[in-house]
């Protein structure tokens, strides 16, 4: 685990754990690059029936595959007012977490699960 990040109890109600900044980050700075474990569409159906359903990303250009991020990539919580963004690299099977705003040491790092930090479209039922 990167030493500049840590896991603690989320500041978001009912979110459980979250990822926090162990130092300050400037807007546009790479926070973490996470290798992905990619799985096929049939596995998505099975994983949706398990506890892992809340921890994977839709993957591939058609979003039919799924992927679990290594590192802390699957622990970042959602916020419509996120301070970070994620960018998916389907060629190299990695996801990059980048500061969307200045992030201060001790602040929880959140991403917008819709992909665009400015997208306020409601998420699926039961999501944070």
N, CA, C and O atoms as a DFTB+ gen file, in Angstrom:
512 C
 N C O
     1  1       0.854      -1.177       0.000
     2  2       0.000       0.000       0.000
     3  2       0.899       1.238       0.000
     4  3       1.895       1.292       0.721
     5  1       0.536       2.231      -0.816
     6  2       1.329       3.465      -0.836
     7  2       1.348       4.108       0.552
     8  3       0.325       4.150       1.235
     9  1       2.513       4.605       0.964
    10  2       2.632       5.200       2.294
    11  2       1.980       6.569       2.377
    12  3       1.778       7.085       3.476
    13  1       1.645       7.168       1.240
    14  2       1.016       8.489       1.228
    15  2      -0.514       8.393       1.277
    16  3      -1.208       9.402       1.152
    17  1      -1.031       7.180       1.459
    18  2      -2.476       6.938       1.573
    19  2      -2.722       6.004       2.750
    20  3      -1.855       5.209       3.114
    21  1      -3.902       6.103       3.339
    22  2      -4.246       5.166       4.397
    23  2      -5.758       4.939       4.417
    24  3      -6.528       5.745       3.895
    25  1      -6.160       3.837       5.023
    26  2      -7.568       3.489       5.144
    27  2      -8.017       3.818       6.562
    28  3      -7.311       3.534       7.529
    29  1      -9.195       4.418       6.676
    30  2      -9.795       4.712       7.972
    31  2     -11.306       4.697       7.804
    32  3     -11.812       4.483       6.702
    33  1     -12.026       4.926       8.900
    34  2     -13.482       4.981       8.848
    35  2     -13.901       6.178       7.998
    36  3     -13.444       7.297       8.233
    37  1     -14.753       5.953       7.032
    38  2     -15.186       7.000       6.110
    39  2     -15.934       8.115       6.818
    40  3     -16.589       7.899       7.837
    41  1     -15.825       9.302       6.260
    42  2     -16.596      10.456       6.743
    43  2     -17.997      10.463       6.135
    44  3     -18.833      11.282       6.516
    45  1     -18.257       9.562       5.200
    46  2     -19.552       9.462       4.528
    47  2     -20.432       8.486       5.314
    48  3     -20.017       7.352       5.555
    49  1     -21.626       8.897       5.714
    50  2     -22.495       8.010       6.493
    51  2     -22.726       6.664       5.801
    52  3     -22.996       6.613       4.601
    53  1     -22.620       5.586       6.562
    54  2     -22.867       4.215       6.099
    55  2     -21.898       3.729       5.022
    56  3     -22.183       2.738       4.350
    57  1     -20.769       4.398       4.843
    58  2     -19.831       4.008       3.792
    59  2     -18.778       3.013       4.258
    60  3     -18.092       2.417       3.428
    61  1     -18.635       2.821       5.561
    62  2     -17.610       1.883       6.036
    63  2     -16.230       2.510       5.977
    64  3     -15.992       3.577       6.544
    65  1     -15.332       1.841       5.288
    66  2     -13.959       2.334       5.176
    67  2     -13.809       3.289       3.997
    68  3     -14.607       3.276       3.060
    69  1     -12.777       4.109       4.065
    70  2     -12.464       5.007       2.970
    71  2     -10.966       5.198       2.865
    72  3     -10.216       4.796       3.754
    73  1     -10.533       5.814       1.776
    74  2      -9.117       6.101       1.534
    75  2      -8.866       7.561       1.890
    76  3      -9.631       8.445       1.503
    77  1      -7.793       7.806       2.630
    78  2      -7.453       9.140       3.091
    79  2      -6.050       9.530       2.634
    80  3      -5.180       8.684       2.431
    81  1      -5.860      10.836       2.481
    82  2      -4.578      11.380       2.047
    83  2      -3.599      11.433       3.216
    84  3      -3.907      12.003       4.263
    85  1      -2.436      10.846       3.040
    86  2      -1.378      10.908       4.036
    87  2      -0.487      12.119       3.842
    88  3       0.430      12.359       4.628
    89  1      -0.761      12.888       2.785
    90  2      -0.043      14.134       2.491
    91  2      -0.941      14.984       1.620
    92  3      -2.002      14.523       1.201
    93  1      -0.544      16.210       1.336
    94  2      -1.308      17.080       0.440
    95  2      -1.100      16.648      -1.011
    96  3      -0.028      16.175      -1.387
    97  1      -2.159      16.823      -1.824
    98  2      -2.086      16.564      -3.270
    99  2      -2.530      17.815      -4.007
   100  3      -3.497      18.468      -3.614
   101  1      -1.820      18.144      -5.076
   102  2      -2.204      19.270      -5.921
   103  2      -3.204      18.800      -6.971
   104  3      -3.183      17.640      -7.383
   105  1      -4.074      19.701      -7.400
   106  2      -5.017      19.396      -8.474
   107  2      -4.238      18.869      -9.681
   108  3      -3.242      19.466     -10.091
   109  1      -4.692      17.757     -10.243
   110  2      -4.052      17.147     -11.403
   111  2      -2.960      16.144     -11.068
   112  3      -2.432      15.487     -11.965
   113  1      -2.617      16.015      -9.803
   114  2      -1.550      15.099      -9.388
   115  2      -2.059      13.661      -9.329
   116  3      -3.156      13.399      -8.834
   117  1      -1.254      12.739      -9.838
   118  2      -1.590      11.314      -9.766
   119  2      -1.500      10.859      -8.311
   120  3      -0.477      11.049      -7.655
   121  1      -2.566      10.264      -7.821
   122  2      -2.608       9.751      -6.453
   123  2      -2.186       8.292      -6.432
   124  3      -1.371       7.883      -5.604
   125  1      -2.742       7.515      -7.343
   126  2      -2.454       6.080      -7.372
   127  2      -2.770       5.522      -8.749
   128  3      -3.743       5.922      -9.388
   129  1      -1.931       4.589      -9.200
   130  2      -2.226       3.816     -10.407
   131  2      -2.384       2.371      -9.965
   132  3      -1.480       1.790      -9.364
   133  1      -3.540       1.798     -10.268
   134  2      -3.890       0.473      -9.768
   135  2      -3.985      -0.530     -10.914
   136  3      -4.710      -0.292     -11.879
   137  1      -3.263      -1.650     -10.824
   138  2      -3.481      -2.732     -11.774
   139  2      -4.868      -3.326     -11.544
   140  3      -5.367      -3.341     -10.419
   141  1      -5.478      -3.808     -12.607
   142  2      -6.831      -4.349     -12.523
   143  2      -6.830      -5.852     -12.790
   144  3      -6.074      -6.354     -13.621
   145  1      -7.696      -6.552     -12.063
   146  2      -7.979      -7.956     -12.369
   147  2      -9.287      -7.940     -13.144
   148  3     -10.349      -7.657     -12.590
   149  1      -9.198      -8.244     -14.423
   150  2     -10.349      -8.139     -15.332
   151  2     -11.053      -9.489     -15.425
   152  3     -10.410     -10.537     -15.487
   153  1     -12.393      -9.444     -15.434
   154  2     -13.165     -10.672     -15.585
   155  2     -14.274     -10.469     -16.619
   156  3     -14.689      -9.345     -16.903
   157  1     -14.735     -11.579     -17.166
   158  2     -15.670     -11.565     -18.288
   159  2     -17.107     -11.247     -17.844
   160  3     -17.423     -11.210     -16.655
   161  1     -17.944     -11.023     -18.831
   162  2     -19.353     -10.675     -18.604
   163  2     -20.081     -11.739     -17.774
   164  3     -20.897     -11.404     -16.916
   165  1     -19.788     -13.016     -18.028
   166  2     -20.448     -14.084     -17.267
   167  2     -20.064     -14.020     -15.789
   168  3     -20.890     -14.301     -14.921
   169  1     -18.830     -13.658     -15.503
   170  2     -18.391     -13.535     -14.114
   171  2     -19.042     -12.347     -13.422
   172  3     -19.270     -12.388     -12.213
   173  1     -19.345     -11.284     -14.172
   174  2     -20.029     -10.123     -13.595
   175  2     -21.349     -10.568     -12.983
   176  3     -21.690     -10.158     -11.874
   177  1     -22.086     -11.395     -13.693
   178  2     -23.373     -11.893     -13.206
   179  2     -23.204     -12.637     -11.885
   180  3     -24.021     -12.487     -10.976
   181  1     -22.149     -13.433     -11.778
   182  2     -21.900     -14.179     -10.542
   183  2     -21.431     -13.264      -9.415
   184  3     -21.891     -13.388      -8.280
   185  1     -20.519     -12.348      -9.724
   186  2     -19.979     -11.441      -8.705
   187  2     -21.062     -10.513      -8.168
   188  3     -21.021     -10.117      -7.004
   189  1     -22.029     -10.167      -9.012
   190  2     -23.137      -9.317      -8.553
   191  2     -23.941      -9.968      -7.425
   192  3     -24.701      -9.290      -6.734
   193  1     -23.778     -11.259      -7.242
   194  2     -24.492     -11.979      -6.191
   195  2     -23.654     -12.140      -4.924
   196  3     -24.046     -12.859      -4.005
   197  1     -22.492     -11.463      -4.876
   198  2     -21.592     -11.600      -3.737
   199  2     -21.297     -10.234      -3.109
   200  3     -21.753      -9.198      -3.594
   201  1     -20.538     -10.259      -2.035
   202  2     -20.105      -9.028      -1.356
   203  2     -19.211      -8.178      -2.243
   204  3     -19.079      -6.977      -2.006
   205  1     -18.595      -8.770      -3.257
   206  2     -17.699      -8.027      -4.152
   207  2     -18.443      -7.107      -5.113
   208  3     -17.822      -6.299      -5.803
   209  1     -19.761      -7.223      -5.162
   210  2     -20.549      -6.416      -6.103
   211  2     -20.332      -4.922      -5.909
   212  3     -20.445      -4.163      -6.871
   213  1     -20.025      -4.480      -4.704
   214  2     -19.825      -3.048      -4.428
   215  2     -18.396      -2.587      -4.677
   216  3     -18.083      -1.413      -4.484
   217  1     -17.521      -3.504      -5.106
   218  2     -16.103      -3.169      -5.177
   219  2     -15.486      -3.268      -6.572
   220  3     -14.282      -3.061      -6.725
   221  1     -16.280      -3.577      -7.581
   222  2     -15.667      -3.693      -8.905
   223  2     -16.104      -2.554      -9.816
   224  3     -17.121      -1.900      -9.586
   225  1     -15.308      -2.337     -10.853
   226  2     -15.590      -1.330     -11.881
   227  2     -16.159      -2.020     -13.113
   228  3     -15.764      -3.139     -13.440
   229  1     -17.079      -1.361     -13.790
   230  2     -17.454      -1.817     -15.125
   231  2     -16.215      -1.623     -15.982
   232  3     -15.500      -0.633     -15.826
   233  1     -15.953      -2.566     -16.894
   234  2     -14.687      -2.519     -17.617
   235  2     -14.889      -2.789     -19.097
   236  3     -15.835      -3.471     -19.490
   237  1     -14.004      -2.258     -19.905
   238  2     -14.035      -2.427     -21.348
   239  2     -14.819      -1.315     -22.016
   240  3     -15.632      -0.641     -21.383
   241  1     -14.569      -1.135     -23.288
   242  2     -15.232      -0.045     -24.022
   243  2     -16.748      -0.180     -24.018
   244  3     -17.457       0.824     -24.072
   245  1     -17.253      -1.411     -23.955
   246  2     -18.710      -1.621     -23.918
   247  2     -19.232      -1.783     -22.485
   248  3     -20.432      -1.973     -22.285
   249  1     -18.345      -1.711     -21.493
   250  2     -18.684      -1.806     -20.064
   251  2     -19.350      -3.130     -19.697
   252  3     -20.078      -3.191     -18.706
   253  1     -19.122      -4.179     -20.464
   254  2     -19.742      -5.470     -20.168
   255  2     -18.871      -6.341     -19.265
   256  3     -19.380      -7.247     -18.604
   257  1     -17.565      -6.077     -19.231
   258  2     -16.670      -6.813     -18.341
   259  2     -16.650      -6.114     -16.989
   260  3     -17.246      -5.051     -16.817
   261  1     -15.969      -6.713     -16.049
   262  2     -15.761      -6.106     -14.750
   263  2     -14.293      -6.173     -14.403
   264  3     -13.530      -6.902     -15.036
   265  1     -13.888      -5.398     -13.378
   266  2     -12.497      -5.426     -12.940
   267  2     -12.412      -4.981     -11.483
   268  3     -13.060      -4.025     -11.059
   269  1     -11.595      -5.705     -10.742
   270  2     -11.286      -5.341      -9.358
   271  2      -9.932      -4.642      -9.375
   272  3      -8.974      -5.129      -9.976
   273  1      -9.869      -3.497      -8.709
   274  2      -8.610      -2.748      -8.635
   275  2      -7.758      -3.267      -7.492
   276  3      -8.253      -3.489      -6.387
   277  1      -6.480      -3.459      -7.760
   278  2      -5.542      -3.775      -6.694
   279  2      -5.107      -2.469      -6.041
   280  3      -5.570      -1.397      -6.430
   281  1      -4.228      -2.550      -5.058
   282  2      -3.911      -1.347      -4.300
   283  2      -5.164      -0.945      -3.533
   284  3      -5.868      -1.798      -2.994
   285  1      -5.438       0.346      -3.485
   286  2      -6.624       0.837      -2.782
   287  2      -7.752       1.192      -3.749
   288  3      -8.776       1.733      -3.329
   289  1      -7.583       0.903      -5.009
   290  2      -8.500       1.343      -6.050
   291  2      -9.952       0.966      -5.890
   292  3     -10.826       1.674      -6.389
   293  1     -10.236      -0.123      -5.212
   294  2     -11.632      -0.537      -5.031
   295  2     -12.207      -0.071      -3.695
   296  3     -13.323      -0.453      -3.340
   297  1     -11.463       0.748      -2.950
   298  2     -11.911       1.212      -1.641
   299  2     -12.357       2.678      -1.661
   300  3     -13.040       3.120      -0.738
   301  1     -11.981       3.441      -2.701
   302  2     -12.381       4.850      -2.761
   303  2     -13.900       4.944      -2.771
   304  3     -14.561       4.228      -3.522
   305  1     -14.454       5.814      -1.949
   306  2     -15.903       5.995      -1.874
   307  2     -16.393       7.007      -2.905
   308  3     -15.626       7.810      -3.437
   309  1     -17.689       6.941      -3.166
   310  2     -18.354       7.830      -4.119
   311  2     -18.770       9.139      -3.464
   312  3     -19.174       9.176      -2.302
   313  1     -18.660      10.213      -4.244
   314  2     -19.271      11.486      -3.880
   315  2     -19.580      12.245      -5.161
   316  3     -18.771      12.270      -6.089
   317  1     -20.767      12.869      -5.209
   318  2     -21.073      13.741      -6.343
   319  2     -20.256      15.022      -6.277
   320  3     -20.211      15.782      -7.244
   321  1     -19.613      15.265      -5.146
   322  2     -18.698      16.403      -4.985
   323  2     -17.300      15.860      -4.723
   324  3     -16.642      16.245      -3.756
   325  1     -16.858      14.968      -5.590
   326  2     -15.589      14.265      -5.392
   327  2     -14.396      15.209      -5.517
   328  3     -14.467      16.254      -6.163
   329  1     -13.304      14.807      -4.881
   330  2     -12.066      15.562      -4.983
   331  2     -11.034      14.855      -5.853
   332  3      -9.917      15.344      -6.021
   333  1     -11.411      13.698      -6.407
   334  2     -10.525      12.942      -7.292
   335  2     -11.346      12.355      -8.436
   336  3     -12.575      12.300      -8.377
   337  1     -10.656      11.927      -9.454
   338  2     -11.313      11.276     -10.593
   339  2     -10.586       9.972     -10.872
   340  3      -9.446       9.779     -10.449
   341  1     -11.254       9.081     -11.587
   342  2     -10.574       7.870     -12.033
   343  2     -10.627       7.810     -13.550
   344  3     -11.628       8.163     -14.173
   345  1      -9.531       7.357     -14.124
   346  2      -9.431       7.178     -15.574
   347  2      -9.044       5.736     -15.845
   348  3      -8.059       5.225     -15.313
   349  1      -9.841       5.093     -16.684
   350  2      -9.636       3.682     -17.001
   351  2      -8.773       3.552     -18.253
   352  3      -9.035       4.200     -19.266
   353  1      -7.752       2.718     -18.176
   354  2      -6.878       2.420     -19.310
   355  2      -7.100       0.958     -19.669
   356  3      -6.518       0.061     -19.059
   357  1      -7.953       0.728     -20.670
   358  2      -8.314      -0.634     -21.057
   359  2      -7.172      -1.351     -21.776
   360  3      -7.131      -2.581     -21.788
   361  1      -6.257      -0.610     -22.367
   362  2      -5.116      -1.220     -23.071
   363  2      -4.147      -1.850     -22.083
   364  3      -3.650      -2.952     -22.312
   365  1      -3.878      -1.152     -20.983
   366  2      -2.896      -1.623     -20.003
   367  2      -3.552      -2.213     -18.752
   368  3      -2.855      -2.633     -17.829
   369  1      -4.885      -2.247     -18.717
   370  2      -5.644      -2.779     -17.573
   371  2      -5.190      -2.160     -16.250
   372  3      -4.826      -2.852     -15.299
   373  1      -5.228      -0.821     -16.233
   374  2      -4.949      -0.063     -15.013
   375  2      -5.999       1.024     -14.863
   376  3      -6.679       1.390     -15.823
   377  1      -6.120       1.529     -13.657
   378  2      -6.967       2.678     -13.389
   379  2      -6.099       3.702     -12.665
   380  3      -5.320       3.358     -11.776
   381  1      -6.245       4.950     -13.057
   382  2      -5.470       6.016     -12.435
   383  2      -6.406       6.899     -11.620
   384  3      -7.440       7.355     -12.108
   385  1      -6.023       7.128     -10.376
   386  2      -6.765       8.024      -9.492
   387  2      -5.969       9.331      -9.449
   388  3      -4.797       9.341      -9.070
   389  1      -6.618      10.431      -9.840
   390  2      -5.960      11.730      -9.952
   391  2      -6.742      12.763      -9.154
   392  3      -7.973      12.732      -9.128
   393  1      -6.031      13.677      -8.504
   394  2      -6.684      14.740      -7.738
   395  2      -7.442      15.664      -8.692
   396  3      -6.862      16.217      -9.626
   397  1      -8.735      15.824      -8.448
   398  2      -9.581      16.729      -9.237
   399  2      -9.556      18.132      -8.629
   400  3      -9.785      19.122      -9.324
   401  1      -9.280      18.205      -7.340
   402  2      -9.134      19.461      -6.602
   403  2      -7.894      19.307      -5.720
   404  3      -7.296      18.231      -5.678
   405  1      -7.511      20.350      -5.031
   406  2      -6.479      20.218      -4.017
   407  2      -7.032      19.334      -2.902
   408  3      -8.164      19.520      -2.457
   409  1      -6.232      18.378      -2.456
   410  2      -6.632      17.472      -1.387
   411  2      -5.631      17.648      -0.252
   412  3      -4.420      17.575      -0.460
   413  1      -6.149      17.879       0.943
   414  2      -5.292      18.127       2.101
   415  2      -5.036      16.847       2.887
   416  3      -5.866      15.939       2.915
   417  1      -3.878      16.795       3.520
   418  2      -3.517      15.665       4.368
   419  2      -4.635      15.411       5.373
   420  3      -5.116      16.338       6.025
   421  1      -5.048      14.144       5.495
   422  2      -6.109      13.757       6.415
   423  2      -7.502      13.777       5.803
   424  3      -8.453      13.306       6.426
   425  1      -7.638      14.311       4.599
   426  2      -8.942      14.397       3.927
   427  2      -9.263      13.069       3.242
   428  3      -8.377      12.419       2.686
   429  1     -10.543      12.670       3.288
   430  2     -10.948      11.468       2.557
   431  2     -10.921      11.765       1.068
   432  3     -11.365      12.823       0.622
   433  1     -10.393      10.815       0.306
   434  2     -10.328      10.938      -1.154
   435  2     -11.527      10.203      -1.730
   436  3     -11.719       9.014      -1.475
   437  1     -12.339      10.922      -2.514
   438  2     -13.529      10.325      -3.111
   439  2     -13.510      10.510      -4.626
   440  3     -12.902      11.443      -5.148
   441  1     -14.187       9.605      -5.310
   442  2     -14.372       9.716      -6.754
   443  2     -15.864       9.707      -7.040
   444  3     -16.665       9.295      -6.201
   445  1     -16.224      10.155      -8.211
   446  2     -17.619      10.092      -8.642
   447  2     -17.763       8.809      -9.451
   448  3     -17.155       8.674     -10.513
   449  1     -18.549       7.881      -8.966
   450  2     -18.696       6.590      -9.628
   451  2     -19.290       6.709     -11.030
   452  3     -19.225       5.755     -11.805
   453  1     -19.863       7.856     -11.368
   454  2     -20.369       8.067     -12.728
   455  2     -19.232       8.273     -13.725
   456  3     -19.462       8.257     -14.934
   457  1     -18.013       8.464     -13.234
   458  2     -16.859       8.641     -14.112
   459  2     -16.417      10.084     -14.228
   460  3     -15.220      10.366     -14.159
   461  1     -17.338      10.991     -14.399
   462  2     -17.035      12.418     -14.529
   463  2     -17.271      13.066     -13.168
   464  3     -18.365      12.946     -12.616
   465  1     -16.260      13.759     -12.610
   466  2     -16.443      14.378     -11.296
   467  2     -17.615      15.359     -11.219
   468  3     -18.109      15.634     -10.126
   469  1     -18.062      15.883     -12.339
   470  2     -19.153      16.858     -12.356
   471  2     -20.518      16.230     -12.632
   472  3     -21.525      16.938     -12.634
   473  1     -20.574      14.928     -12.863
   474  2     -21.819      14.238     -13.219
   475  2     -22.621      13.944     -11.949
   476  3     -22.188      13.161     -11.104
   477  1     -23.788      14.575     -11.820
   478  2     -24.608      14.359     -10.623
   479  2     -25.784      13.408     -10.872
   480  3     -26.768      13.424     -10.133
   481  1     -25.676      12.584     -11.915
   482  2     -26.700      11.580     -12.200
   483  2     -26.804      10.618     -11.005
   484  3     -25.782      10.155     -10.500
   485  1     -28.012      10.319     -10.557
   486  2     -28.163       9.378      -9.440
   487  2     -27.537       8.033      -9.780
   488  3     -27.554       7.595     -10.930
   489  1     -26.988       7.390      -8.762
   490  2     -26.397       6.071      -8.939
   491  2     -27.455       4.999      -8.808
   492  3     -28.623       5.283      -8.541
   493  1     -27.024       3.751      -9.002
   494  2     -27.921       2.616      -8.854
   495  2     -28.491       2.593      -7.450
   496  3     -27.913       3.162      -6.524
   497  1     -29.628       1.931      -7.298
   498  2     -30.308       1.846      -6.008
   499  2     -29.403       1.178      -4.972
   500  3     -28.787       0.147      -5.242
   501  1     -29.334       1.772      -3.804
   502  2     -28.550       1.203      -2.711
   503  2     -27.119       1.679      -2.684
   504  3     -26.383       1.341      -1.757
   505  1     -26.696       2.454      -3.669
   506  2     -25.308       2.946      -3.680
   507  2     -25.168       4.081      -2.687
   508  3     -26.153       4.681      -2.258
   509  1     -23.933       4.363      -2.333
   510  2     -23.644       5.453      -1.403
   511  2     -23.923       6.791      -2.029
   512  3     -23.734       7.824      -1.386
